Amino acid sequence: MTVGHKLVLLSRKFRLFNTRSIQMSISTKAYQRKELILDSATELFEAHSIENVSMNQIAQKAGISKGALYLEFDSKDDIIVNIALGFCRDLNQVFSLILTHSLTGLEMLQTFGHQRLEYAKKNPLYLPSLYVYQNIVARNGVEVTETVHRCKAEVDNALSYVIRAAQIGISDGTVRADIKPEQLGLMIFAASKGMLDLFQSPKQEMFNHSLIHDMTAEEAMKQFMQVVLHGIKPTVTE
């Protein structure tokens, strides 16, 4: 190979390396800008509620133009679903760790309910962002975005963790063997969210009852899990 050929190859490798470096730099900046927007939107939503925040306010908070904002997100709903996706991923990490602890299946199910409540308390936008995601999924004729698909996958993963705990409970004898783990997991997963809705729904007036005002979310979740766990424990004859 001549010196000229070597120089040509080196030149091509340099251009390829330089192109990849530029692409990585652009990708990093785009990621950082997107995270900045999501952080800014989260702060505004928590301070003023989702309904009272506009795209203009989000752009101003992030220090970017409205046009730059729309380059990253199609709408406010798109931003909210991305926030919901982050929450779901975080909570799933907590759920996955529960399965690694030295607990019985019954104890795992109880811990799932407790951890979901604690997460909702620490992240006040968790449930409202899920409501937006659920409303988007429920709309007829609306094109489902990739982010919505990812969010659905994370929700499915969360359910699978609860089902796995039910399977472990049946295997270790702490959960009745005549209960299907899939049905039990779905019931606990859906009903525990329903309990959270009673106390943290943005439309609490739907549940304006004196019993709710006399009970904390912690007490309600504890009582709910006790009732469920009592019902799924094996009887003495089993």
N, C-alpha and C positions, 0 to 999 in steps of 0.2 A: 504494500500500500504506500502510495507516494505521500509526501508531506502535505501536498495540496488536498488530497482526499481526507487525510487526518484532520486538517483544519476545517474542512467542510463538515465532517461528522461532529467535531467539537462545537462548531457554530450551531448545528442543529440541536445538539444536546443542551446547549446554553439557552437557546430560544425556547425549547420545550420546558426546561427548568424555570425560566423566567416567566413563561406563560402560566405554569402551574402555581408559582408563587403569587402572581397577580390574582389568579382565580381564588386561591386560598385567602388572600387578603380581603378581596371583595366579599367572599362568603363570611368571613369573620366579622366584617363591618356590618353586613346585613343582619347577621345573628344578633350582634350587640344592639343594633337599632331596634330590632323586633323586641328584644328583651326590655329595652328602655321604654318602649311604647306600652308593653304589657304591665311593667312595674308602675308606670305613670297612671295608666287606666285603673289598675287595682287600687291605688291610693285614692283616686277620685271617686271610684265606686263605693269604697268603704266609708268615705267621708260624706258623700252626698246622695248615695244610693244610685243604682244603675239607671233608673228612669230619669234622673235629674242631671245626667252628664251627657254632653254632646261630643261629637267628633272634633269640633273646633277646640273645645276645652282640653281634650286629650292631646291634640297636636301642640297646643300652647304649653301644657304641662311637660311634654316630652322635649320641647324646644325645637320642633321641626315644623315644616309647612304642612298644610292640610293635604296638598298633593302628595308629599312624601309619605304621609300617613296612609293614604289610599293605595300607594304602591305596595305596602306591606299587608294591609287588611282591607277586605272589600266593604266591610260595614262594622257597626258597633257590635252586632251579634257575632260576627266573625272574631272580634277581639275577645268577647265574653266566652265563647266556646273554647278558644285557645287557653284562656285562664282556667276554665273548668277542666280542660285536659291536663294542665299542670297539677291541679289539685288531685285529680283521680290518680295520676301517676305517683304522687307523693303518698297518698293514703294506701295505695297498693303495696308500696314498699313496707309500710307498717304492717299491713295484713300478711305479707309474705314472711316477715320476721316472726310473726306469731306462730306460724306453722313450724318454725325451727326450735321453739322453746319446749322444755320438758313439761308439757301440759297434757292433760287428758283431752279428748275431743270435746267433751262437755265444757271444760274450762276454756278451751279455745273459742268456742261459740260465744261464751259469756264475755271474753276479752274483746272479740270483734265488736260487739255492741258498745262496750265501754270506750274503746279506742275511736270508734266512729263519732261518738258524742264529743269526746275530748277534741278531736280534730275539728269538728264543726264549731266548737266554742273558740278555738284558737284562730280559726280562719273564717270570719263572718261572711266572706263572699263565697264560700264553698257551696252552700245550698242554693243561694240565688243564682249562681252561675249554672248550676245543674238544672234549675227550672228553665232557664233560657235554652239550654241544650235540649231538654225534653220537649219543649214547645216547638223547636225547630224540627225535631224528628217526627213530631205528631202532625205537622202541617202537610196537607195534601198538595202534590204538584210542585213542591219546593225541591230544587236540586240539592242533594246532600253533598257537602264538601268533603275533602280528604280529612280535614280536621275533625269533622263530625264522625266520620268512620273511625278515626283513631280514638276518639272519646268513647264511642260505643265499645270498641275493643277493650278499653281499660275498664269500663263498667262490667263487661263480661268477665274479665280477669278477676275483678273483685268478687263477683258471684262465685267463680270457680274456687277461690280460696275458702269461702264459707262452706261450699259443698264438700271440699276436701276435709275440712274440720269435722263435718258431719260423718263422713266416711271413717275418719279416724275414731270418732266416738263410738260408732257401731262396732268397729274392729276391736277397740279396747274394752267394750262392754259398758261404757258410761252413757250410751244412747241406745234407745230401744231398737232392736233389730228389725222390727216390722215396719219401720218408717223408711221411706225411700230418701236417700241423702240429697238427691236433686230437689225434691219437693220441700224438704226441710230447709235446705240452704236458701232456696228462693223465698220461702216464707219469712225466715229470719232477716234476710237481706232487705226485702221489700218492707216488712213491717217495722224494722228498726228505723228506716228512713221516714216512715209514716209518723213514728213517735217524735222524731226530730222536727218534722213539719209542724206538729202541734205547737211547738214552742219557739221555733225559729223561722217560720214561714213569713215572707214579707206581707202576707195577707192574713195576719193573725185574727182579724175580725171575723173570719170564717169560723173560728173556733172560740168565740167569745163566750166562755162558760166559766162559772165561778170555780168549778173543780180545777180548771187549768191554772187559774190565778193563785190557787192555794197550794200548788205543787210545783216543784222545780223540775227542770229537764232531767237532772241527775236522778231525782227520786222516781220520776216516771220511767226512765230507761231501766233503772234497777228493778222496779216492780215488774215491768214488762218482761225482762229477761228471766226473772225468777219464775214467773208464770209459765213461760215457754219451756224453760229448762226442767221445771217440775213435771211438765207434761210429757217430756221426751225421755225422762229417766226410766230405766228398766224397773219393772215391779219385782217384788221379792221372788215371785214364782218363775220369772224369767231368768 
